[in-house]
Each structure stands twice: as structure tokens, then as C-alpha cells.
Amino acid sequence: MFGNIQKQCVRDSLKILAKQRGISVKELKAEIEETIEEACTSDDPEQQAIYQKLFGEKKPTPEEFIYKISKQTKS
């Protein structure tokens, strides 16, 4: 879905965010995974449409999720 440079940037961002929040990267990823689960199982048609547009039937990793969402917010 994205290249090695982008993966490293996302990993670095996760480390920074985890440090700012005073939690481990593992805990942060668990929170992101929970958000992904909520998004892909939502009953809200609008939220489902957005999820489908971004990820289709695939369940993204936390890194893929952050990368894709960050690209969307830049547009």
C-alpha cells in the first residue's frame, strides 16, 4: 500500500505520538486497532461509505490506517 520511506515516517510518527501521550507504541497501536474495528463495523451508512472508499473490504494495519487518513486530510 505504501513504500518503505512512508512506513518509516508513520512508525516515527507513532513513536512521537505515543511519547506525547505517555503510552507505549504497542498501546497506541491497540487504540488505533480499536478505532479501525469500530469504523469497519459501524452501523452508520456514512461512516461505512467512507471506510469502503478508503479501504474496501481490507482491514488495514494501524500504520496503513494512519498513512491513508493522513493523506486524506492533506487533500
N, CA and C of each residue as an Amber inpcrd file, in Angstrom:
protein
   225
   0.8190000  -1.1950000   0.0000000   0.0000000   0.0000000   0.0000000
   0.8610000   1.2570000   0.0000000   1.9790000   1.1980000   0.6770000
   2.8870000   2.3340000   0.6680000   4.3110000   1.8400000   0.8290000
   5.2680000   2.6900000   0.4790000   6.6600000   2.2930000   0.4290000
   7.3820000   2.3500000   1.7630000   8.6370000   1.9310000   1.7330000
   9.4480000   1.8640000   2.9520000   9.6450000   3.2170000   3.6170000
   9.8180000   4.2570000   2.8230000  10.0120000   5.5950000   3.3900000
   8.7490000   6.0350000   4.1250000   7.5980000   5.8130000   3.5120000
   6.3420000   6.1730000   4.1630000   6.1290000   5.3470000   5.4280000
   6.4610000   4.0540000   5.3780000   6.3190000   3.2030000   6.5610000
   7.1570000   3.7500000   7.7100000   8.3840000   4.1420000   7.4070000
   9.2660000   4.6610000   8.4540000   8.7310000   5.9740000   9.0100000
   8.1940000   6.8260000   8.1520000   7.6140000   8.0930000   8.6220000
   6.4310000   7.8360000   9.5550000   5.5900000   6.8660000   9.2000000
   4.4450000   6.5400000  10.0450000   4.9270000   5.9620000  11.3680000
   5.9000000   5.0610000  11.3160000   6.4420000   4.4840000  12.5570000
   7.0100000   5.5770000  13.4630000   7.7480000   6.5100000  12.8680000
   8.3060000   7.6180000  13.6390000   7.1870000   8.4640000  14.2560000
   6.1540000   8.7080000  13.4780000   5.0120000   9.4850000  13.9740000
   4.3260000   8.7740000  15.1310000   4.1940000   7.4530000  15.0270000
   3.5820000   6.6830000  16.1100000   4.4140000   6.7860000  17.3870000
   5.7330000   6.7240000  17.2350000   6.6170000   6.8400000  18.4020000
   6.4560000   8.2010000  19.0680000   6.4190000   9.2470000  18.2560000
   6.2780000  10.6140000  18.7780000   4.9320000  10.7700000  19.4840000
   3.8650000  10.3250000  18.8390000   2.5280000  10.4540000  19.4220000
   2.4090000   9.6540000  20.7170000   2.9420000   8.4420000  20.7240000
   2.8940000   7.6260000  21.9390000   3.6360000   8.3240000  23.0750000
   4.7920000   8.8730000  22.7660000   5.5780000   9.5730000  23.7880000
   4.8140000  10.7840000  24.3150000   4.1850000  11.5340000  23.4160000
   3.4130000  12.7100000  23.8280000   2.2540000  12.3260000  24.7430000
   1.6680000  11.1630000  24.4730000   0.5160000  10.7140000  25.2570000
   0.9180000   9.9300000  26.4960000   2.2090000   9.6380000  26.6260000
   2.6920000   8.9060000  27.7890000   2.3280000   7.4380000  27.7930000
   2.1950000   6.8610000  26.5920000   1.8800000   5.4390000  26.4640000
   2.8910000   4.7890000  25.5260000   2.8920000   3.4760000  25.4990000
   3.8000000   2.7680000  24.6030000   3.2360000   2.7490000  23.1850000
   4.0950000   2.4810000  22.2290000   3.6580000   2.3580000  20.8360000
   2.6720000   1.1990000  20.7210000   2.9190000   0.1330000  21.4640000
   2.0130000  -1.0240000  21.4500000   0.6110000  -0.6250000  21.9150000
   0.5410000   0.1740000  22.9860000  -0.7590000   0.6450000  23.4790000
  -1.4440000   1.5510000  22.4560000  -0.6680000   2.4120000  21.8300000
  -1.2190000   3.3070000  20.8100000  -1.7740000   2.5140000  19.6340000
  -1.0080000   1.5070000  19.1880000  -1.4790000   0.6650000  18.0840000
  -2.7660000  -0.0630000  18.4620000  -2.8630000  -0.5020000  19.7020000
  -4.0830000  -1.1780000  20.1640000  -5.2780000  -0.2190000  20.0970000
  -5.0560000   1.0380000  20.4750000  -6.1220000   2.0380000  20.3790000
  -6.5320000   2.2680000  18.9270000  -5.5570000   2.3260000  18.0470000
  -5.8420000   2.5270000  16.6150000  -6.5950000   1.3210000  16.0620000
  -6.1800000   0.1180000  16.4610000  -6.8780000  -1.0870000  16.0160000
  -8.3350000  -1.0800000  16.4800000  -8.5710000  -0.5830000  17.6820000
  -9.9400000  -0.4690000  18.1940000 -10.7450000   0.5180000  17.3370000
 -10.1240000   1.6180000  16.9760000 -10.7780000   2.6030000  16.1080000
 -11.1000000   2.0060000  14.7470000 -10.1610000   1.2300000  14.2020000
 -10.3730000   0.5690000  12.9090000 -11.5660000  -0.3780000  13.0140000
 -11.6030000  -1.1660000  14.0820000 -12.7000000  -2.1140000  14.2890000
 -14.0400000  -1.3940000  14.3710000 -14.0710000  -0.3010000  15.1190000
 -15.3030000   0.4820000  15.2360000 -15.7340000   1.0310000  13.8820000
 -14.7720000   1.5030000  13.1010000 -15.0900000   2.0710000  11.7870000
 -15.6190000   1.0120000  10.8240000 -14.9810000  -0.1500000  10.8060000
 -15.3860000  -1.1590000   9.8150000 -16.6490000  -1.9110000  10.2190000
 -17.0650000  -1.8110000  11.4760000 -18.2900000  -2.4880000  11.9070000
 -19.4100000  -1.5150000  12.2370000 -19.2120000  -0.2560000  11.9260000
 -20.2000000   0.7740000  12.2370000 -21.5110000   0.5340000  11.4950000
 -22.6090000   0.8810000  12.1540000 -23.9260000   0.8200000  11.5230000
 -24.2480000   2.0990000  10.7630000 -23.4260000   3.1130000  10.9380000
 -23.6310000   4.4080000  10.2900000 -23.2890000   4.2910000   8.8060000
 -24.2730000   4.4630000   7.9060000 -24.0230000   4.3230000   6.4710000
 -22.9550000   5.2840000   5.9410000 -22.9270000   6.4960000   6.4710000
 -21.9390000   7.4750000   6.0240000 -20.5260000   7.0170000   6.3980000
 -20.3800000   6.5410000   7.6310000 -19.0750000   6.0640000   8.0870000
 -18.6520000   4.8200000   7.2860000 -19.6020000   3.9410000   6.9890000
 -19.3050000   2.7570000   6.1920000 -18.8570000   3.1450000   4.7820000
 -19.5010000   4.1380000   4.2020000 -19.1400000   4.5920000   2.8530000
 -17.7140000   5.1450000   2.8290000 -17.3690000   5.9140000   3.8430000
 -16.0120000   6.4700000   3.9220000 -15.0020000   5.3390000   4.0770000
 -15.2900000   4.3930000   4.9620000 -14.3780000   3.2730000   5.1920000
 -14.1940000   2.4730000   3.9000000 -15.2950000   2.1790000   3.2260000
 -15.2320000   1.4110000   1.9740000 -14.4230000   2.1470000   0.9120000
 -14.5990000   3.4500000   0.8410000 -13.8620000   4.2510000  -0.1380000
 -12.3570000   4.1940000   0.1280000 -11.9900000   4.2510000   1.3980000
 -10.5760000   4.2670000   1.7530000  -9.9280000   2.8840000   1.7350000
 -10.6590000   1.8690000   2.2380000 -10.0260000   0.5730000   2.4490000
 -10.7030000  -0.6030000   1.7590000 -11.8840000  -0.3870000   1.1930000
 -12.6040000  -1.5080000   0.5800000 -12.9450000  -2.5370000   1.6380000
 -12.7450000  -3.7910000   1.3050000 -13.0380000  -4.8770000   2.2390000
 -11.8520000  -5.1990000   3.1410000 -10.7180000  -4.5660000   2.8950000
  -9.4950000  -4.8480000   3.6380000  -9.5190000  -4.1800000   5.0140000
  -8.9850000  -4.8710000   5.9850000  -8.8070000  -4.2830000   7.3090000
  -7.3530000  -3.8270000   7.3990000  -7.1170000  -2.5230000   7.4470000
  -5.7440000  -2.0150000   7.4260000  -5.0040000  -2.2310000   8.7440000
  -3.6980000  -2.2400000   8.6460000  -2.8720000  -2.2290000   9.8510000
  -2.9490000  -0.8130000  10.4300000  -2.5510000  -0.6380000  11.6860000
  -2.5350000   0.7340000  12.2250000  -1.6860000   1.6790000  11.3740000
  -0.5570000   1.1770000  10.8620000   0.3130000   2.0120000  10.0300000
  -0.3920000   2.4150000   8.7290000  -1.0560000   1.4510000   8.0830000
  -1.7780000   1.7550000   6.8500000  -2.9170000   2.7360000   7.1140000
  -3.6020000   2.5440000   8.2240000  -4.7110000   3.4190000   8.5940000
  -4.2340000   4.8600000   8.7590000  -3.1730000   5.0430000   9.5320000
  -2.6250000   6.3870000   9.7590000  -2.1640000   7.0060000   8.4460000
  -1.4630000   6.2250000   7.6270000  -0.9650000   6.7380000   6.3530000
  -2.1180000   7.2020000   5.4660000  -3.1210000   6.3750000   5.3220000
  -4.2450000   6.6920000   4.4380000  -5.0430000   7.8910000   4.9620000
  -5.2960000   7.9100000   6.2540000  -6.0530000   9.0240000   6.8370000
  -5.2660000  10.3250000   6.7170000  -3.9570000  10.2580000   6.9410000
  -3.1450000  11.4800000   6.8340000  -3.1200000  11.9970000   5.4070000
  -3.1220000  11.1050000   4.4300000  -3.1810000  11.5390000   3.0250000
  -4.5180000  12.2040000   2.7320000  -5.5850000  11.7030000   3.3090000
  -6.9270000  12.2660000   3.0910000  -7.0320000  13.6680000   3.6700000
  -6.4160000  13.8850000   4.8270000  -6.5390000  15.1940000   5.4640000
  -5.6960000  16.2520000   4.7610000  -4.6820000  15.8130000   4.0120000
  -3.8490000  16.7480000   3.2560000  -4.5350000  17.2120000   1.9820000
  -5.4740000  16.4060000   1.4830000  -6.1500000  16.7320000   0.2110000
  -7.1180000  17.8720000   0.3600000
